[in-house]
Amino acid sequence: MTEDFQKSTAREYFESIVIAVVLALFVRTFAVQAFKIPTGSMEHNLLIGDHLLVNKFMFGQASSFERAFLPMRDVRRGDIIVFKYPEEPERDFIKRIIGMPGDTIELKQKQIFINGKPLDEPYVHYLNPGDLGAPLDDPMDSDVRRKYGPVTVPAGQYFAMGDNRDNSQDSRYWGFLPRDYIKGRALFIYWSFDGGPESGGNPVAGTRWSRLLHQIH
Protein backbone atom coordinates (compact mmCIF):
# COMPACT_ATOMS: atom_id res chain seq x y z
CA MET A 1 0.00 0.00 0.00
CA THR A 2 2.76 2.45 0.99
CA GLU A 3 4.78 1.52 -2.09
CA ASP A 4 1.76 2.14 -4.39
CA PHE A 5 1.16 5.48 -2.67
CA GLN A 6 4.80 6.51 -3.19
CA LYS A 7 4.62 5.54 -6.87
CA SER A 8 1.39 7.48 -7.28
CA THR A 9 2.88 10.56 -5.60
CA ALA A 10 6.05 10.35 -7.69
CA ARG A 11 4.00 10.07 -10.86
CA GLU A 12 1.90 13.10 -9.87
CA TYR A 13 5.07 15.14 -9.27
CA PHE A 14 6.49 14.02 -12.59
CA GLU A 15 3.27 14.86 -14.45
CA SER A 16 3.15 18.29 -12.77
CA ILE A 17 6.74 19.02 -13.81
CA VAL A 18 6.06 17.92 -17.40
CA ILE A 19 2.94 20.10 -17.58
CA ALA A 20 4.84 23.08 -16.14
CA VAL A 21 7.64 22.63 -18.70
CA VAL A 22 5.15 22.33 -21.58
CA LEU A 23 3.30 25.47 -20.44
CA ALA A 24 6.57 27.36 -20.04
CA LEU A 25 7.66 26.34 -23.55
CA PHE A 26 4.27 27.34 -24.95
CA VAL A 27 4.40 30.77 -23.29
CA ARG A 28 8.02 31.26 -24.37
CA THR A 29 7.28 30.26 -27.96
CA PHE A 30 3.89 31.86 -28.60
CA ALA A 31 3.04 34.41 -25.90
CA VAL A 32 5.95 36.35 -24.38
CA GLN A 33 9.67 36.77 -24.81
CA ALA A 34 12.28 38.33 -22.54
CA PHE A 35 14.56 40.87 -24.18
CA LYS A 36 17.53 42.86 -22.86
CA ILE A 37 18.43 46.29 -24.24
CA PRO A 38 22.06 45.98 -25.44
CA THR A 39 22.67 49.43 -26.95
CA GLY A 40 21.65 53.07 -26.55
CA SER A 41 19.70 53.28 -29.82
CA MET A 42 16.37 53.74 -27.98
CA GLU A 43 17.52 56.24 -25.35
CA HIS A 44 16.16 57.90 -23.37
CA ASN A 45 13.01 55.82 -23.55
CA LEU A 46 14.85 52.51 -23.13
CA LEU A 47 18.25 52.29 -21.43
CA ILE A 48 21.10 49.81 -21.73
CA GLY A 49 20.41 47.13 -19.13
CA ASP A 50 16.60 47.37 -19.29
CA HIS A 51 15.01 43.91 -19.33
CA LEU A 52 11.68 43.78 -21.16
CA LEU A 53 8.79 41.45 -21.73
CA VAL A 54 7.63 41.30 -25.33
CA ASN A 55 4.09 40.37 -26.34
CA LYS A 56 4.50 37.85 -29.19
CA PHE A 57 0.79 37.05 -29.28
CA MET A 58 -0.54 40.51 -30.22
CA PHE A 59 0.57 40.54 -33.86
CA GLY A 60 -0.15 36.88 -34.55
CA GLN A 61 -2.02 35.70 -37.61
CA ALA A 62 -5.72 35.27 -36.84
CA SER A 63 -9.15 35.44 -38.44
CA SER A 64 -11.39 38.48 -37.95
CA PHE A 65 -13.55 36.31 -35.67
CA GLU A 66 -10.58 35.47 -33.43
CA ARG A 67 -9.46 39.12 -33.34
CA ALA A 68 -12.92 40.11 -32.10
CA PHE A 69 -12.44 38.04 -28.94
CA LEU A 70 -8.67 37.97 -28.45
CA PRO A 71 -6.26 40.85 -27.60
CA MET A 72 -4.73 40.92 -31.08
CA ARG A 73 -4.27 43.74 -33.58
CA ASP A 74 -2.20 44.91 -36.53
CA VAL A 75 1.12 46.74 -36.27
CA ARG A 76 0.66 50.49 -35.78
CA ARG A 77 2.86 53.51 -36.26
CA GLY A 78 4.65 54.27 -32.99
CA ASP A 79 4.74 50.65 -31.77
CA ILE A 80 8.05 49.64 -30.21
CA ILE A 81 8.75 46.20 -31.61
CA VAL A 82 11.29 43.40 -31.35
CA PHE A 83 12.18 41.84 -34.68
CA LYS A 84 14.70 39.71 -36.51
CA TYR A 85 17.49 41.91 -37.85
CA PRO A 86 17.13 41.63 -41.67
CA GLU A 87 20.88 41.38 -42.27
CA GLU A 88 21.37 38.74 -39.52
CA PRO A 89 17.99 37.09 -38.80
CA GLU A 90 19.41 35.13 -35.86
CA ARG A 91 19.80 38.45 -33.97
CA ASP A 92 16.92 40.39 -32.42
CA PHE A 93 16.66 44.18 -32.67
CA ILE A 94 14.28 46.66 -31.05
CA LYS A 95 13.06 49.84 -32.78
CA ARG A 96 9.96 51.97 -33.26
CA ILE A 97 7.64 51.65 -36.26
CA ILE A 98 7.72 54.94 -38.18
CA GLY A 99 6.59 54.08 -41.70
CA MET A 100 3.62 51.90 -42.63
CA PRO A 101 3.13 50.08 -45.94
CA GLY A 102 2.45 52.62 -48.67
CA ASP A 103 3.87 55.59 -46.73
CA THR A 104 6.37 57.94 -48.34
CA ILE A 105 9.17 58.64 -45.86
CA GLU A 106 11.55 61.56 -46.00
CA LEU A 107 14.07 62.88 -43.51
CA LYS A 108 14.93 66.57 -43.92
CA GLN A 109 17.24 68.31 -41.43
CA LYS A 110 16.52 65.47 -38.96
CA GLN A 111 12.75 65.99 -39.20
CA ILE A 112 10.66 63.02 -40.38
CA PHE A 113 7.97 63.68 -42.96
CA ILE A 114 5.23 61.13 -43.70
CA ASN A 115 3.48 61.67 -47.02
CA GLY A 116 4.75 65.25 -47.00
CA LYS A 117 3.61 66.09 -43.46
CA PRO A 118 5.96 66.45 -40.45
CA LEU A 119 5.64 63.69 -37.88
CA ASP A 120 5.24 64.73 -34.24
CA GLU A 121 7.79 62.69 -32.26
CA PRO A 122 7.96 63.69 -28.57
CA TYR A 123 9.95 60.52 -27.80
CA VAL A 124 12.94 61.36 -30.04
CA HIS A 125 16.40 62.04 -28.56
CA TYR A 126 19.25 63.77 -30.42
CA LEU A 127 22.90 63.81 -29.48
CA ASN A 128 23.09 67.20 -31.20
CA PRO A 129 19.61 68.72 -30.83
CA GLY A 130 20.81 72.06 -32.18
CA ASP A 131 21.00 70.49 -35.64
CA LEU A 132 17.24 69.85 -35.76
CA GLY A 133 15.77 71.93 -38.56
CA ALA A 134 19.09 73.61 -39.33
CA PRO A 135 19.84 74.11 -43.04
CA LEU A 136 22.34 71.70 -44.57
CA ASP A 137 25.78 73.21 -44.97
CA ASP A 138 26.21 71.09 -48.06
CA PRO A 139 23.13 70.34 -50.23
CA MET A 140 24.90 67.14 -51.32
CA ASP A 141 25.28 65.99 -47.72
CA SER A 142 24.69 62.20 -47.69
CA ASP A 143 24.51 61.76 -43.89
CA VAL A 144 21.31 59.75 -43.37
CA ARG A 145 21.06 61.12 -39.84
CA ARG A 146 20.13 64.47 -41.43
CA LYS A 147 18.80 63.69 -44.89
CA TYR A 148 17.13 60.56 -46.27
CA GLY A 149 14.65 59.71 -48.99
CA PRO A 150 12.04 60.18 -50.09
CA VAL A 151 11.28 56.45 -50.25
CA THR A 152 7.95 54.60 -50.36
CA VAL A 153 7.44 51.67 -48.01
CA PRO A 154 6.49 48.54 -50.02
CA ALA A 155 3.43 46.45 -49.24
CA GLY A 156 4.01 44.01 -46.39
CA GLN A 157 7.00 45.96 -45.04
CA TYR A 158 7.71 48.72 -42.51
CA PHE A 159 10.20 51.49 -41.81
CA ALA A 160 11.71 51.26 -38.30
CA MET A 161 13.89 53.78 -36.47
CA GLY A 162 15.53 54.11 -33.08
CA ASP A 163 14.46 56.92 -30.74
CA ASN A 164 18.10 57.99 -30.37
CA ARG A 165 18.24 59.27 -33.93
CA ASP A 166 21.93 60.18 -34.03
CA ASN A 167 22.97 56.75 -32.73
CA SER A 168 20.72 54.09 -34.21
CA GLN A 169 21.33 51.38 -36.79
CA ASP A 170 17.87 51.28 -38.36
CA SER A 171 15.94 51.31 -41.65
CA ARG A 172 17.96 54.28 -42.88
CA TYR A 173 20.93 51.90 -43.10
CA TRP A 174 19.54 48.42 -43.77
CA GLY A 175 16.24 49.13 -45.51
CA PHE A 176 12.66 48.03 -44.95
CA LEU A 177 11.47 45.52 -42.36
CA PRO A 178 9.40 42.56 -43.63
CA ARG A 179 6.19 41.93 -41.68
CA ASP A 180 7.09 38.32 -40.97
CA TYR A 181 10.32 39.41 -39.24
CA ILE A 182 8.37 41.21 -36.50
CA LYS A 183 8.28 39.07 -33.35
CA GLY A 184 6.22 41.19 -30.98
CA ARG A 185 5.52 44.47 -29.19
CA ALA A 186 7.52 45.58 -26.15
CA LEU A 187 5.24 45.72 -23.08
CA PHE A 188 7.04 46.75 -19.91
CA ILE A 189 10.37 46.69 -18.08
CA TYR A 190 10.47 43.90 -15.50
CA TRP A 191 14.02 44.71 -14.36
CA SER A 192 16.62 47.35 -15.12
CA PHE A 193 20.29 47.05 -14.21
CA ASP A 194 22.92 49.77 -14.41
CA GLY A 195 26.22 47.98 -14.96
CA GLY A 196 28.32 51.08 -14.28
CA PRO A 197 31.24 51.13 -11.82
CA GLU A 198 28.99 52.45 -9.05
CA SER A 199 27.10 49.17 -8.90
CA GLY A 200 30.23 47.02 -8.54
CA GLY A 201 28.31 44.25 -10.28
CA ASN A 202 25.89 44.03 -7.36
CA PRO A 203 22.38 43.36 -8.73
CA VAL A 204 20.73 45.17 -5.81
CA ALA A 205 22.96 48.25 -5.92
CA GLY A 206 22.73 48.37 -9.71
CA THR A 207 18.96 48.00 -9.98
CA ARG A 208 17.15 51.07 -11.29
CA TRP A 209 14.17 50.66 -8.99
CA SER A 210 12.18 53.52 -10.51
CA ARG A 211 12.10 51.73 -13.88
CA LEU A 212 10.65 48.45 -12.62
CA LEU A 213 7.27 47.63 -14.23
CA HIS A 214 7.59 50.77 -16.35
CA GLN A 215 5.17 50.50 -19.29
CA ILE A 216 6.76 51.10 -22.67
CA HIS A 217 5.33 53.72 -25.04
FIVEXTOR-998545 format. One record per residue (C-alpha): x, y, z; residue number from 1; residue in one letter. Coordinates in steps of 0.02 Angstrom, whole numbers, padded with zeros to 5 digits, always signed. Example, Ala and Ser with C-alpha at 12.3 -4.5 7.8 and 13.67 -1.06 7.14 Angstrom:
residues 2
R       xx       yy       zz    nr   rest
R   +00615   -00225   +00390     1      A
R   +00684   -00053   +00357     2      S
end
This chain:
residues 217
R       xx       yy       zz    nr   rest
R   +00000   +00000   +00000     1      M
R   +00138   +00122   +00050     2      T
R   +00239   +00076   -00105     3      E
R   +00088   +00107   -00219     4      D
R   +00058   +00274   -00134     5      F
R   +00240   +00325   -00160     6      Q
R   +00231   +00277   -00343     7      K
R   +00070   +00374   -00364     8      S
R   +00144   +00528   -00280     9      T
R   +00303   +00518   -00385    10      A
R   +00200   +00504   -00543    11      R
R   +00095   +00655   -00494    12      E
R   +00253   +00757   -00463    13      Y
R   +00325   +00701   -00630    14      F
R   +00163   +00743   -00723    15      E
R   +00157   +00915   -00638    16      S
R   +00337   +00951   -00690    17      I
R   +00303   +00896   -00870    18      V
R   +00147   +01005   -00879    19      I
R   +00242   +01154   -00807    20      A
R   +00382   +01132   -00935    21      V
R   +00258   +01116   -01079    22      V
R   +00165   +01274   -01022    23      L
R   +00328   +01368   -01002    24      A
R   +00383   +01317   -01177    25      L
R   +00214   +01367   -01247    26      F
R   +00220   +01538   -01165    27      V
R   +00401   +01563   -01218    28      R
R   +00364   +01513   -01398    29      T
R   +00194   +01593   -01430    30      F
R   +00152   +01721   -01295    31      A
R   +00297   +01817   -01219    32      V
R   +00484   +01839   -01241    33      Q
R   +00614   +01917   -01127    34      A
R   +00728   +02043   -01209    35      F
R   +00876   +02143   -01143    36      K
R   +00921   +02314   -01212    37      I
R   +01103   +02299   -01272    38      P
R   +01134   +02472   -01347    39      T
R   +01083   +02653   -01327    40      G
R   +00985   +02664   -01491    41      S
R   +00819   +02687   -01399    42      M
R   +00876   +02812   -01267    43      E
R   +00808   +02895   -01168    44      H
R   +00650   +02791   -01177    45      N
R   +00743   +02626   -01156    46      L
R   +00913   +02615   -01072    47      L
R   +01055   +02490   -01087    48      I
R   +01020   +02356   -00956    49      G
R   +00830   +02368   -00965    50      D
R   +00751   +02195   -00966    51      H
R   +00584   +02189   -01058    52      L
R   +00440   +02073   -01086    53      L
R   +00381   +02065   -01266    54      V
R   +00204   +02018   -01317    55      N
R   +00225   +01893   -01459    56      K
R   +00040   +01853   -01464    57      F
R   -00027   +02026   -01511    58      M
R   +00029   +02027   -01693    59      F
R   -00007   +01844   -01727    60      G
R   -00101   +01785   -01881    61      Q
R   -00286   +01763   -01842    62      A
R   -00457   +01772   -01922    63      S
R   -00569   +01924   -01898    64      S
R   -00678   +01815   -01784    65      F
R   -00529   +01773   -01672    66      E
R   -00473   +01956   -01667    67      R
R   -00646   +02006   -01605    68      A
R   -00622   +01902   -01447    69      F
R   -00433   +01899   -01422    70      L
R   -00313   +02042   -01380    71      P
R   -00237   +02046   -01554    72      M
R   -00213   +02187   -01679    73      R
R   -00110   +02245   -01826    74      D
R   +00056   +02337   -01813    75      V
R   +00033   +02525   -01789    76      R
R   +00143   +02676   -01813    77      R
R   +00232   +02713   -01650    78      G
R   +00237   +02533   -01589    79      D
R   +00402   +02482   -01511    80      I
R   +00437   +02310   -01580    81      I
R   +00564   +02170   -01567    82      V
R   +00609   +02092   -01734    83      F
R   +00735   +01985   -01826    84      K
R   +00874   +02096   -01893    85      Y
R   +00857   +02081   -02084    86      P
R   +01044   +02069   -02113    87      E
R   +01068   +01937   -01976    88      E
R   +00899   +01855   -01940    89      P
R   +00970   +01757   -01793    90      E
R   +00990   +01922   -01698    91      R
R   +00846   +02020   -01621    92      D
R   +00833   +02209   -01633    93      F
R   +00714   +02333   -01553    94      I
R   +00653   +02492   -01639    95      K
R   +00498   +02598   -01663    96      R
R   +00382   +02583   -01813    97      I
R   +00386   +02747   -01909    98      I
R   +00330   +02704   -02085    99      G
R   +00181   +02595   -02132   100      M
R   +00156   +02504   -02297   101      P
R   +00122   +02631   -02434   102      G
R   +00194   +02780   -02336   103      D
R   +00319   +02897   -02417   104      T
R   +00458   +02932   -02293   105      I
R   +00578   +03078   -02300   106      E
R   +00704   +03144   -02175   107      L
R   +00747   +03329   -02196   108      K
R   +00862   +03416   -02071   109      Q
R   +00826   +03273   -01948   110      K
R   +00637   +03299   -01960   111      Q
R   +00533   +03151   -02019   112      I
R   +00398   +03184   -02148   113      F
R   +00262   +03056   -02185   114      I
R   +00174   +03084   -02351   115      N
R   +00238   +03263   -02350   116      G
R   +00181   +03304   -02173   117      K
R   +00298   +03323   -02023   118      P
R   +00282   +03185   -01894   119      L
R   +00262   +03237   -01712   120      D
R   +00389   +03134   -01613   121      E
R   +00398   +03185   -01428   122      P
R   +00497   +03026   -01390   123      Y
R   +00647   +03068   -01502   124      V
R   +00820   +03102   -01428   125      H
R   +00962   +03188   -01521   126      Y
R   +01145   +03190   -01474   127      L
R   +01155   +03360   -01560   128      N
R   +00980   +03436   -01541   129      P
R   +01040   +03603   -01609   130      G
R   +01050   +03524   -01782   131      D
R   +00862   +03493   -01788   132      L
R   +00789   +03596   -01928   133      G
R   +00955   +03680   -01966   134      A
R   +00992   +03706   -02152   135      P
R   +01117   +03585   -02228   136      L
R   +01289   +03661   -02248   137      D
R   +01311   +03555   -02403   138      D
R   +01157   +03517   -02512   139      P
R   +01245   +03357   -02566   140      M
R   +01264   +03299   -02386   141      D
R   +01235   +03110   -02384   142      S
R   +01225   +03088   -02195   143      D
R   +01065   +02987   -02168   144      V
R   +01053   +03056   -01992   145      R
R   +01007   +03224   -02072   146      R
R   +00940   +03185   -02244   147      K
R   +00857   +03028   -02313   148      Y
R   +00732   +02985   -02449   149      G
R   +00602   +03009   -02505   150      P
R   +00564   +02822   -02512   151      V
R   +00398   +02730   -02518   152      T
R   +00372   +02584   -02401   153      V
R   +00324   +02427   -02501   154      P
R   +00171   +02322   -02462   155      A
R   +00201   +02201   -02320   156      G
R   +00350   +02298   -02252   157      Q
R   +00386   +02436   -02126   158      Y
R   +00510   +02574   -02090   159      F
R   +00585   +02563   -01915   160      A
R   +00694   +02689   -01824   161      M
R   +00776   +02706   -01654   162      G
R   +00723   +02846   -01537   163      D
R   +00905   +02899   -01518   164      N
R   +00912   +02963   -01697   165      R
R   +01096   +03009   -01702   166      D
R   +01148   +02837   -01636   167      N
R   +01036   +02705   -01710   168      S
R   +01066   +02569   -01840   169      Q
R   +00893   +02564   -01918   170      D
R   +00797   +02565   -02083   171      S
R   +00898   +02714   -02144   172      R
R   +01046   +02595   -02155   173      Y
R   +00977   +02421   -02189   174      W
R   +00812   +02457   -02276   175      G
R   +00633   +02401   -02248   176      F
R   +00574   +02276   -02118   177      L
R   +00470   +02128   -02181   178      P
R   +00310   +02097   -02084   179      R
R   +00355   +01916   -02049   180      D
R   +00516   +01971   -01962   181      Y
R   +00418   +02060   -01825   182      I
R   +00414   +01954   -01667   183      K
R   +00311   +02060   -01549   184      G
R   +00276   +02223   -01459   185      R
R   +00376   +02279   -01307   186      A
R   +00262   +02286   -01154   187      L
R   +00352   +02337   -00996   188      F
R   +00518   +02334   -00904   189      I
R   +00524   +02195   -00775   190      Y
R   +00701   +02235   -00718   191      W
R   +00831   +02367   -00756   192      S
R   +01015   +02353   -00711   193      F
R   +01146   +02489   -00720   194      D
R   +01311   +02399   -00748   195      G
R   +01416   +02554   -00714   196      G
R   +01562   +02556   -00591   197      P
R   +01450   +02623   -00452   198      E
R   +01355   +02458   -00445   199      S
R   +01511   +02351   -00427   200      G
R   +01416   +02212   -00514   201      G
R   +01294   +02201   -00368   202      N
R   +01119   +02168   -00437   203      P
R   +01037   +02259   -00290   204      V
R   +01148   +02412   -00296   205      A
R   +01136   +02418   -00486   206      G
R   +00948   +02400   -00499   207      T
R   +00858   +02553   -00565   208      R
R   +00709   +02533   -00449   209      W
R   +00609   +02676   -00525   210      S
R   +00605   +02587   -00694   211      R
R   +00532   +02422   -00631   212      L
R   +00363   +02381   -00711   213      L
R   +00379   +02539   -00817   214      H
R   +00258   +02525   -00965   215      Q
R   +00338   +02555   -01134   216      I
R   +00267   +02686   -01252   217      H
end
